[in-house]
Amino acid sequence: MKSSLLLFLSIFSLIAQADFNKGVYGEDNRLDFIELTNSQHINWSLSTAAMISKFTAREEYDNPEVYRIRSKMLSQGGVCEYERFARQLTAADCSGFIINEDTLVTAGHCIRHEQDCKDFYWIFDYRSGDGYQIGRTLKVSSSKVYSCKSIVKSVNNPKTGLDFAIIKLDRPVLDREPLKLRKKGHIQQGEKVLVAGYPSGLPLKVATDGTVRDENSSQPYFIATTDSFVGNSGSAVINEETGLVEGILVRGDEDYVYRKEKGKRCLVPAVCAEDECDGEEITKISELLKYL
């Protein structure tokens, strides 16, 4: 888990130490919320929350019904000005999703201990459009801002690769439906998945058309080719056919590489062919069921 400052600085560190480190597979399939046309994708994305530092999201001084989210834009982290989303904020540190009215799931490395529970809000509807300003400040209703009440379970085991957290929110979420989980069987190689979350800390993105590369039956995670970045940690990985959550995005390849144009260097998303690079690692949702 990274603080907002570290997330911003990480854009610099996620540059090409090697060209085989990639964040996008094939075409970049990330869409803003306002670009979504599939009603199921819209509903699934509404169940996603952004983990944002309490230093980054604050009540407006003269209007406690509104929170102001202020952070660097993606381009201020060195990403090329002409890249998609370059002028959007990078306020989110991690992603999460609700599985019932007051229970949220994320990555274990995002919520490691009680201090993480205290230091961050979980904010729904952090997205571009709908009156949100593109620039350094976004506003969101206080009704969309939740706190972590307690940690049910947090695991981040580098030896086994198991990585997840379950937390209780400070009050029920009543204006959207929780996501449904796969409770029997497991996903198969070649099946299609989508990811809903906050890549590079950006406002909500949905990336469709990911493919399961390895079901990894002996491990607590599977591997897929999803277009995901730092900030997507904790994102729901959803089976596009069944609508069930198959897992939690927890690890992946590096995100950006340098490109030099007109004597200047800036960052662009690293791109892999669908059958190249290591793929993204996704904690199987079955690993959480005994704690629910």
N, C-alpha and C positions, 0 to 999 in steps of 0.2 A: 504494500500500500504506500502511496506517495502523497505527500502534502501537496497543496495547490502549487507552491513554489517549485517543489521537486518535479511535479508533473510538467510544469512549464519548462524547467531546465532539461527534463528528460527528452524533449523534442530535439535538443541539441545532441544528446548522447545516443539517440536512436538513429544515428546516421550510419553510413556504410562502413562499418568495420570490415565487412566483407559483402560482396555483391549478392551472395546467396541468401542473405537475410531479407525476408519479404513480408509485407503486411497485406498485400492485395493479391488475389489469385485470379488470373484471367482479367476480365473487365471489373472495374470498381463498381460494385452493385449497391453502394450505400445511397440511401434516399433520406431526405428530410421528411419530417412528419407531414408537411403540407404537400409533398409530392406523392404520398401514398394514395392509391386508388382501391386497393383490395380491402374490403371491410374487415376481414379477419386480421390482416396485418395491422390495421388501425387499432382494433380492439386489443390485440396482444401488446402492442407498443404502449398503450395507455397504462398497462400494469407495471411498467418499468419506472424505476426511480433513480435519480442521480445522487451520488454521495458527494456533498459539497461542504467544504469547511465553513464553520461558523464565523470565521474571519472574512470569508468571501461573500457569504449571504447574510445580510443584516436587515432588520426592520427599518423601514423609512422613519426618520425622526418625527415627522409630523403626521404619519399615517401608519399605524401598527398593523393595518389590514394588508399591507403590501411589503414584500421583501425585495430588496435590490441586490441583484447578483452582479458583481463587478470583477472582471479578470482581464488578462491579456487576450488579444486576438491570436489566432493560429499563426498569422503572418509575422507577429511579433516574436514568435519562437523560431524564426528562421525559415519557415515554409514559404515557398515562392508565392508572390502576390497573385499570380494568375491561377493558382490551384483552387479547386473546389473548396468551399468553406473557409477560405483564407481569412475572411473578415468576420468570422464568427468567434464567439468566446470559447475559452478552454477552461471552464470553471469546475468541471466534474473530476473527481479523483478516481471513482469506481462506479460501477453500475450494480443494480439489484432489481429484484422483482418480487411482487407479493404472491403468496401461495394460499393465504386466507386473509381475513379482514385485518389482522394485526401482526402477521408474521411475514417477514421478508427474508429472502435468500440472496447471498452474495458470495464472493470469494473469501476464503479464510485469510488470505494475506491482506485483504482490505480491512477487515475487522479482527484484529488480533487479541485485543484486551479491552478492558473497561474504558481506558482513556480514549481509544478510538470511538467507542460508543458515545462518549461525552462530547467529543470535539467536532462531530459532523452532523449535518442535517441530511435527511433523505427527502428529496424534492421531486414531486411529480410535475409533469408538464413543463420541464425545462427544455424548451424547443424553439426553433426559429419560426417566424411567421406569427399569425394570430395576434398582431399588435406588439410582438416582441421587437425590440430595436436591434438591428445588426450594428454592432459596434462594441464598446467595452462594457456596456451595462444592459442587463435584462431585468424585467420586473415580473414577479409572480405573486399570486394571491397567497396570503398567509395560510389559507385553508389547504394549500398544496404542500406545505412544509411540515415535516414530521421529524421527531427525534427518536433516537435509539433508547428504548427503555431498559432492555437487558439483553444479554447474549445467551441464547439457548445452547449453542454449540459452535465452536470455532476450531477448525483443523487446518494446518498448513504443514504437511509432512514432505520435505524434499526427497526423502528416500523412496517413498511409495508413490509420490505424485498426488496424493489425496489433498484436496484444497477446497474447503467450503466453509461458510458460516451461516447460521440461522439466528436471526434476532427478532425480538419483539419491539414493535413500535409503541410510541407513547399514547396512541389512540387508534381506534379502528379506521380503516380506509373504506368509505361507504359509497364513493362515487364512481367506482370502476370494479370490474370483475377480476378476481385472482386468476392466475394462470393455472392450468391443469397439468398434473405431472404424470409421466409414464410410471405405472405401478407394477406392470408385469412385462416380462420379456426384455429385449434390448434392441437397439437400433442396428441396422445392417449396413454393411459396406455398400456404397453407391446411393443411399437414400439422401434426399435433399433436406437441408436445414436452413433456417434463417437466424440471424442474431439481432436482438434489439438492445441498444445501449448507447454509450457516450464515448465513441472513439476519440482519442486525443483530448478528452475532456469537452468535446464539442456538444452542442445541443443534440437532442435525440436523433439517432439515425437507425434505420432498419436496413440490414444487408441481407438480401435474398440470394438464393441459388448456390449456397454452400453445399459441398458434397462430402459425405463421410468417406474418408480414405481408408481408415483402419478401425474396426470395431474394438480391437484390443481386448479380447475377451478375458484375459488373465490380469488386466490392470484396472485400477479404479477410474480410468479416464479413457476416452476415445479420441480419435484424431480426425479433423475435418478441414476443408479448405474454405474457411470463412474470411471475409474481408474485415479484419478486426485489428485494433490498435490498443496501445496503453489507454486506459480509461474504460475499455470494454471488459476489464476484469469484473466478474460477477454477473455479466450479461446472461440472460436466458437464451439458450440454444434450443430452438423449437422445430419439431418435425413439421415440414411444410404440408404434408399430406394429412396427418392426424391432428395437428394442433397441440400436441402434448409436448411439454418440456422434456427434452432428452438429457440436458446437462447444463453446466455452468461454465462459461468461458473463463479459463484461468491462466493460460500461458500461450505464447506464440512466438513467431519469428520477429525480428526487428522491423521497424515501421517505415523509416525514411532513409533515402540516400541523397547524396549531394548531386546537384546538376549545375554545371558551369555554363553561363550564357553571358555574352558581352562583357567578359572579364569579371563577372560576379558569380558567387556561388550561393545557391539556396537549396532548400530541401523539397523533395517530391516523394510521394508514397512509393515504396519499393514494390515492384510488381513481379510476380512469378507466374509461369504457366501453371495450369491446373494440376499437372503431374510433377511439378518441381517443388523444391524446398521441403521443409519438415512438416508443415501443417500446424494447425492450432490445436492445443490440448484442452479437452473439455471434461470436467469432472462428471461422471455418470450420476444422474439424479437418483438412481437406485441406492447410492451410497448414503443418502440423507434420510431415507424413508424410516429407518428405525428410531430416528430422533424426532419424528413428527407426531 
